[in-house]
Amino acid sequence: RIFYMIKRLVVGPLQENCYIVSCGHNCVIIDPGDEADHIILQIKKDHLEVKGILLTHGHFDHIGAVNELKAYYHADVYATKDTKDMMLNWDENLSIMIGGEKYIVEDVQIIDGTIMLGGMNFKVYETPGHAKGSCLYYYEQENALFTGDTLFKGGCGRIDFPTGSQSAMMQSLSKIKQFTFDADVYPGHGPQSKISLEKENNPYLSF
């Protein structure tokens, strides 16, 4: 049988969750925010082959290791159109504010709807609010929802950065409230949760 696995690595000064999602020997990396060496070591340890890098949004703490990993694995990077634009703009991606150096990511593949990589199928839900182009990835085989900084356990992402928007965030949270599946939630920071628990307990979903 094929083994599915989701590993979380907490990286960088902002304790960002990078996920390595694998199916057999294939894997994708979601939001490699920092510490490329640490991520490479884990992938080596698990004897995995990288089939792509998926990004939930374009903020520096989620993309800081992308260029290194892209070069090391010759892997394609996938994001929404607006996230692609953000990664070319160091004011919008906050790299000067957080990292102190101007950081851009080029050659990003635009995704829309669904993406299949290494036998893994991800459904893409656009959820702007925390940042333009923010999205969620629903990994159907494992009933796992990677929410980036849109939804946290008991909270949601900040909206006061450039490209943030309260009205967009309300619409995105409303979209999440309408999900009929009860997925495990893998957020961009902090602990895991479940959609049903968030619908019950998250004050940002109580409208």
Secondary structure, DSSP 8 states (H G I E B T S, - for coil): ---EEEEEEEETTTTEEEEEEEETTEEEEE---S-HHHHHHHHHHTT-EEEEEE-S---HHHHTTHHHHHHHHT--EEE-HHHHHHTT-TTTTTIIIIISS-----SEEE--SEEEETTEEEEEEE--SSSTT-EEEEEGGGTEEEEETTEETTEE----STT--HHHHHHHHHHHHT--S--EEEESBS--EEHHHHHHH-GGG--
